[in-house]
Amino acid sequence: MAVKEIIQTQQAPAAIGTYSQAVKVGKTVYLSGQIGLDPERMELVEGVEAQVRRVFENLKAVTEAAGGSMDNIVKLNVFLIDLSNFALVSQVMEEYFTVPYPARAAVGVLSLPKGALVEADAVMALD
């Protein structure tokens, strides 16, 4: 059986349910979904662009806690309650990722936890 290492950092929001911020198995890290929660206040930041940026800041913190970086993300799933914000997500992604970009899915959903406007989870491959 594979050994699971739990990844946890105070630089990203604490888990608010029965999950870990990330789980590392071998050289693969599975990052749980992040919404636009400020990790200190545990409240959503205001506005869609601020939430998108906070989501990526939270993912970045978890990738670093796992010993990697955003460039180690190989698969990204983005969930939006309004797909008209897809272009904004792509624009902000350019600030956090370099070419070659990870594989990505963007999915429109009816709602997200705590009334968030965007959520993203990822899979990271360490060197």
VEXZA-117018 format. One record per residue (C-alpha): residue number from 1; residue in three letters; x, y, z negated. Coordinates in Angstrom, 3 decimals. Layout:
N
<node num="NUM" residuo="ALA" px="X" py="Y" pz="Z"/>
...
//
This chain:
127
<node num="1" residuo="MET" px="0.000" py="0.000" pz="0.000"/>
<node num="2" residuo="ALA" px="1.233" py="3.475" pz="0.889"/>
<node num="3" residuo="VAL" px="2.326" py="5.721" pz="-1.947"/>
<node num="4" residuo="LYS" px="0.290" py="8.920" pz="-2.177"/>
<node num="5" residuo="GLU" px="1.930" py="12.087" pz="-3.461"/>
<node num="6" residuo="ILE" px="-0.472" py="14.810" pz="-4.537"/>
<node num="7" residuo="ILE" px="0.508" py="18.325" pz="-3.452"/>
<node num="8" residuo="GLN" px="-0.592" py="21.212" pz="-5.628"/>
<node num="9" residuo="THR" px="0.319" py="24.899" pz="-5.790"/>
<node num="10" residuo="GLN" px="-1.008" py="27.900" pz="-7.681"/>
<node num="11" residuo="GLN" px="-0.377" py="29.977" pz="-4.533"/>
<node num="12" residuo="ALA" px="-3.577" py="28.511" pz="-3.027"/>
<node num="13" residuo="PRO" px="-7.007" py="28.130" pz="-4.618"/>
<node num="14" residuo="ALA" px="-7.361" py="25.309" pz="-7.106"/>
<node num="15" residuo="ALA" px="-9.483" py="22.399" pz="-5.975"/>
<node num="16" residuo="ILE" px="-13.107" py="23.037" pz="-6.934"/>
<node num="17" residuo="GLY" px="-14.264" py="19.471" pz="-6.546"/>
<node num="18" residuo="THR" px="-13.142" py="15.894" pz="-6.358"/>
<node num="19" residuo="TYR" px="-10.202" py="16.451" pz="-4.003"/>
<node num="20" residuo="SER" px="-6.544" py="17.506" pz="-3.921"/>
<node num="21" residuo="GLN" px="-5.111" py="20.512" pz="-2.076"/>
<node num="22" residuo="ALA" px="-3.095" py="18.027" pz="-0.023"/>
<node num="23" residuo="VAL" px="-1.956" py="14.405" pz="-0.047"/>
<node num="24" residuo="LYS" px="1.411" py="13.320" pz="1.308"/>
<node num="25" residuo="VAL" px="1.864" py="9.770" pz="2.605"/>
<node num="26" residuo="GLY" px="5.325" py="9.134" pz="4.001"/>
<node num="27" residuo="LYS" px="6.157" py="12.108" pz="6.220"/>
<node num="28" residuo="THR" px="2.517" py="13.002" pz="6.898"/>
<node num="29" residuo="VAL" px="0.615" py="15.553" pz="4.814"/>
<node num="30" residuo="TYR" px="-3.175" py="15.814" pz="4.927"/>
<node num="31" residuo="LEU" px="-4.283" py="19.309" pz="3.891"/>
<node num="32" residuo="SER" px="-7.772" py="19.755" pz="2.490"/>
<node num="33" residuo="GLY" px="-10.040" py="22.419" pz="3.869"/>
<node num="34" residuo="GLN" px="-9.298" py="25.965" pz="2.811"/>
<node num="35" residuo="ILE" px="-11.792" py="28.793" pz="2.754"/>
<node num="36" residuo="GLY" px="-11.053" py="32.485" pz="2.216"/>
<node num="37" residuo="LEU" px="-10.739" py="32.270" pz="-1.548"/>
<node num="38" residuo="ASP" px="-8.242" py="34.507" pz="-3.265"/>
<node num="39" residuo="PRO" px="-6.237" py="32.047" pz="-5.412"/>
<node num="40" residuo="GLU" px="-6.004" py="34.422" pz="-8.384"/>
<node num="41" residuo="ARG" px="-9.631" py="35.507" pz="-8.578"/>
<node num="42" residuo="MET" px="-11.144" py="32.356" pz="-7.034"/>
<node num="43" residuo="GLU" px="-13.547" py="34.603" pz="-5.126"/>
<node num="44" residuo="LEU" px="-14.036" py="35.012" pz="-1.383"/>
<node num="45" residuo="VAL" px="-12.314" py="37.977" pz="0.217"/>
<node num="46" residuo="GLU" px="-14.602" py="40.360" pz="2.096"/>
<node num="47" residuo="GLY" px="-15.165" py="40.177" pz="5.848"/>
<node num="48" residuo="VAL" px="-14.490" py="37.625" pz="8.539"/>
<node num="49" residuo="GLU" px="-10.982" py="38.811" pz="9.499"/>
<node num="50" residuo="ALA" px="-9.882" py="38.928" pz="5.856"/>
<node num="51" residuo="GLN" px="-11.278" py="35.421" pz="5.339"/>
<node num="52" residuo="VAL" px="-9.489" py="34.070" pz="8.432"/>
<node num="53" residuo="ARG" px="-6.192" py="35.541" pz="7.201"/>
<node num="54" residuo="ARG" px="-6.756" py="34.212" pz="3.679"/>
<node num="55" residuo="VAL" px="-7.491" py="30.732" pz="5.064"/>
<node num="56" residuo="PHE" px="-4.141" py="30.733" pz="6.872"/>
<node num="57" residuo="GLU" px="-2.326" py="32.171" pz="3.832"/>
<node num="58" residuo="ASN" px="-3.809" py="29.379" pz="1.714"/>
<node num="59" residuo="LEU" px="-2.794" py="26.719" pz="4.251"/>
<node num="60" residuo="LYS" px="0.682" py="28.247" pz="4.421"/>
<node num="61" residuo="ALA" px="1.059" py="28.035" pz="0.636"/>
<node num="62" residuo="VAL" px="0.092" py="24.355" pz="0.637"/>
<node num="63" residuo="THR" px="2.410" py="23.524" pz="3.550"/>
<node num="64" residuo="GLU" px="5.295" py="25.161" pz="1.690"/>
<node num="65" residuo="ALA" px="4.437" py="23.320" pz="-1.531"/>
<node num="66" residuo="ALA" px="4.644" py="20.092" pz="0.486"/>
<node num="67" residuo="GLY" px="8.113" py="20.987" pz="1.786"/>
<node num="68" residuo="GLY" px="7.094" py="22.172" pz="5.229"/>
<node num="69" residuo="SER" px="5.818" py="25.211" pz="7.079"/>
<node num="70" residuo="MET" px="2.994" py="26.159" pz="9.373"/>
<node num="71" residuo="ASP" px="5.129" py="24.954" pz="12.290"/>
<node num="72" residuo="ASN" px="4.874" py="21.418" pz="10.864"/>
<node num="73" residuo="ILE" px="1.097" py="21.411" pz="11.369"/>
<node num="74" residuo="VAL" px="0.265" py="19.091" pz="14.257"/>
<node num="75" residuo="LYS" px="-3.558" py="19.126" pz="14.013"/>
<node num="76" residuo="LEU" px="-5.817" py="21.943" pz="12.877"/>
<node num="77" residuo="ASN" px="-9.586" py="21.856" pz="12.477"/>
<node num="78" residuo="VAL" px="-11.403" py="25.185" pz="12.205"/>
<node num="79" residuo="PHE" px="-15.028" py="25.442" pz="11.121"/>
<node num="80" residuo="LEU" px="-16.946" py="28.660" pz="11.809"/>
<node num="81" residuo="ILE" px="-20.485" py="29.636" pz="10.953"/>
<node num="82" residuo="ASP" px="-20.376" py="32.010" pz="13.960"/>
<node num="83" residuo="LEU" px="-18.460" py="30.796" pz="17.029"/>
<node num="84" residuo="SER" px="-18.293" py="34.377" pz="18.332"/>
<node num="85" residuo="ASN" px="-15.377" py="34.730" pz="15.865"/>
<node num="86" residuo="PHE" px="-13.360" py="32.094" pz="17.757"/>
<node num="87" residuo="ALA" px="-11.265" py="34.715" pz="19.601"/>
<node num="88" residuo="LEU" px="-10.420" py="36.384" pz="16.279"/>
<node num="89" residuo="VAL" px="-9.238" py="33.044" pz="14.886"/>
<node num="90" residuo="SER" px="-7.007" py="32.544" pz="17.928"/>
<node num="91" residuo="GLN" px="-5.604" py="36.065" pz="17.575"/>
<node num="92" residuo="VAL" px="-4.763" py="35.590" pz="13.888"/>
<node num="93" residuo="MET" px="-3.310" py="32.125" pz="14.589"/>
<node num="94" residuo="GLU" px="-0.646" py="33.765" pz="16.761"/>
<node num="95" residuo="GLU" px="0.664" py="35.464" pz="13.602"/>
<node num="96" residuo="TYR" px="1.013" py="32.162" pz="11.728"/>
<node num="97" residuo="PHE" px="2.037" py="29.649" pz="14.411"/>
<node num="98" residuo="THR" px="4.668" py="29.546" pz="17.135"/>
<node num="99" residuo="VAL" px="4.687" py="27.715" pz="20.450"/>
<node num="100" residuo="PRO" px="4.067" py="24.828" pz="20.760"/>
<node num="101" residuo="TYR" px="0.806" py="25.321" pz="18.903"/>
<node num="102" residuo="PRO" px="-0.865" py="22.460" pz="17.041"/>
<node num="103" residuo="ALA" px="-3.734" py="20.500" pz="18.521"/>
<node num="104" residuo="ARG" px="-6.945" py="22.203" pz="17.413"/>
<node num="105" residuo="ALA" px="-10.669" py="21.763" pz="17.200"/>
<node num="106" residuo="ALA" px="-13.099" py="24.603" pz="16.520"/>
<node num="107" residuo="VAL" px="-16.537" py="23.610" pz="15.350"/>
<node num="108" residuo="GLY" px="-19.611" py="25.705" pz="14.724"/>
<node num="109" residuo="VAL" px="-21.354" py="24.794" pz="11.479"/>
<node num="110" residuo="LEU" px="-24.504" py="25.904" pz="9.725"/>
<node num="111" residuo="SER" px="-22.864" py="26.733" pz="6.398"/>
<node num="112" residuo="LEU" px="-19.661" py="26.381" pz="4.390"/>
<node num="113" residuo="PRO" px="-18.888" py="26.165" pz="0.665"/>
<node num="114" residuo="LYS" px="-19.471" py="29.324" pz="-1.383"/>
<node num="115" residuo="GLY" px="-20.958" py="31.065" pz="1.669"/>
<node num="116" residuo="ALA" px="-17.572" py="31.220" pz="3.444"/>
<node num="117" residuo="LEU" px="-17.461" py="32.324" pz="7.072"/>
<node num="118" residuo="VAL" px="-14.536" py="30.079" pz="8.068"/>
<node num="119" residuo="GLU" px="-12.747" py="26.974" pz="6.824"/>
<node num="120" residuo="ALA" px="-9.739" py="25.093" pz="8.152"/>
<node num="121" residuo="ASP" px="-8.011" py="21.825" pz="7.333"/>
<node num="122" residuo="ALA" px="-4.875" py="20.376" pz="8.857"/>
<node num="123" residuo="VAL" px="-2.470" py="17.485" pz="9.265"/>
<node num="124" residuo="MET" px="1.219" py="18.182" pz="8.925"/>
<node num="125" residuo="ALA" px="4.182" py="16.043" pz="10.036"/>
<node num="126" residuo="LEU" px="7.407" py="16.619" pz="8.113"/>
<node num="127" residuo="ASP" px="10.828" py="16.190" pz="9.722"/>
//
